[in-house]
Amino acid sequence: MSVTDAICAGISQATQQEFVLERQAPVGGGSINTAMVVTGTCGRQFFVKRNASDKLEMFSAEAEGLADLAEARAIRIPEAVCVGEAAGESFIVMEYIPFAPGNAGSASDFGRQLAQLHRYSADKFGWHRDNTIGTTPQPNAQSRDWVAFLREQRLGFQLELAHGKGVGAGLLKKGRHLLAGLDFYFETYTPAVSILHGDLWSGNYAFDSDSAPIIFDPAVYFGDRESDLAMTELFGGFQPAFYAAYERAWPLDPGYARRKKLYQLYHILNHFNLFGGGYAGQAESMLDELLACLP
């Protein structure tokens, strides 16, 4: 069976309505997967991402992450229709949501709804399964200790990956020094357990035809909500009204300004592990600033 036939069969089974492909159109913007919109009988459309067959678990975790985010009933989440593999490829099919520019209130709605999403909680940090951040493995073994989780499964994990990719000894030494002193940043702050998008940069949100916010391409786990907010500030693309609305809905702890770079470091280390280049220098500069705060 070809991957196209498998996609059609998966849609047909999941929707209980036969899907016969009429046309498919590529969608740009992604660097990891091949993306397209497929159109079938009666004009039904779906969004499809394809990759090699060894990425099946990545797509399976994405589908579960989207479902968990939707459980919060806070913000629009694309529905995962089916996941499968055929002919050496894996795929995920999702509902197709046409994007629109948004209106004057969309950014405020987004901030308020993200705060509502973060109110959705659990007993422990982590998640019921591992997933990926980009294509990097993201371990999620559950823990009641946020600092231990951050040390071992976020920053420490990325540092060890960077070690394997030949990052400089100076960065590693500074990273391990930071891990040893991590408790300092949480002496007066105990984070709530919040469901997180996990990779909330400007390329992973949009607005639908009703100007309502949508988030997608998650790296879901339960963690400190500050982590999601820190990611939104790393590469830009979020309006002041977004932050103002979030702050009105659920004010951030005053120490967020100091911890923000701690959470951004995770993503910069991941970018080094994915793309190499100047991200190592950026990570080391961030480590210098973070270490300067330690007593």
BELCOR-V531630 format. One record per residue. NEAR is the number of other ideal C-beta (glycine too) atoms within 12 Angstrom. Layout:
near=NEAR
near=NEAR
This chain:
near=15
near=16
near=31
near=27
near=19
near=30
near=39
near=34
near=26
near=32
near=37
near=24
near=18
near=24
near=21
near=10
near=16
near=16
near=32
near=20
near=29
near=18
near=16
near=25
near=17
near=17
near=23
near=12
near=19
near=21
near=16
near=26
near=29
near=23
near=27
near=29
near=28
near=35
near=22
near=27
near=19
near=12
near=14
near=25
near=27
near=39
near=39
near=43
near=42
near=36
near=28
near=21
near=20
near=14
near=29
near=26
near=24
near=36
near=37
near=24
near=35
near=43
near=36
near=27
near=43
near=39
near=23
near=33
near=43
near=27
near=18
near=30
near=15
near=30
near=38
near=31
near=36
near=34
near=23
near=34
near=35
near=30
near=36
near=34
near=28
near=21
near=17
near=17
near=28
near=33
near=44
near=45
near=44
near=39
near=29
near=30
near=26
near=17
near=25
near=16
near=14
near=24
near=18
near=12
near=20
near=31
near=30
near=28
near=31
near=40
near=35
near=28
near=34
near=41
near=32
near=26
near=39
near=36
near=22
near=27
near=22
near=26
near=13
near=20
near=35
near=33
near=33
near=19
near=23
near=25
near=36
near=35
near=42
near=33
near=28
near=31
near=25
near=37
near=29
near=33
near=22
near=23
near=25
near=17
near=21
near=35
near=30
near=22
near=33
near=34
near=29
near=23
near=32
near=45
near=42
near=27
near=29
near=42
near=37
near=24
near=31
near=36
near=22
near=14
near=25
near=14
near=30
near=19
near=15
near=19
near=32
near=29
near=19
near=31
near=40
near=22
near=21
near=37
near=33
near=17
near=24
near=31
near=21
near=23
near=35
near=25
near=16
near=13
near=23
near=18
near=33
near=25
near=28
near=32
near=41
near=45
near=43
near=45
near=40
near=44
near=30
near=22
near=24
near=33
near=39
near=28
near=28
near=27
near=17
near=18
near=21
near=27
near=41
near=38
near=41
near=40
near=40
near=42
near=43
near=44
near=44
near=37
near=40
near=39
near=40
near=39
near=44
near=46
near=37
near=35
near=41
near=36
near=28
near=29
near=19
near=13
near=18
near=32
near=24
near=15
near=22
near=34
near=26
near=19
near=26
near=37
near=21
near=16
near=24
near=26
near=16
near=31
near=22
near=13
near=21
near=29
near=20
near=24
near=34
near=30
near=33
near=43
near=40
near=36
near=43
near=49
near=39
near=38
near=42
near=37
near=34
near=35
near=32
near=24
near=20
near=19
near=15
near=13
near=27
near=32
near=19
near=27
near=39
near=29
near=21
near=33
near=38
near=22
near=21
near=31
near=28
near=17
near=22
near=21
near=9
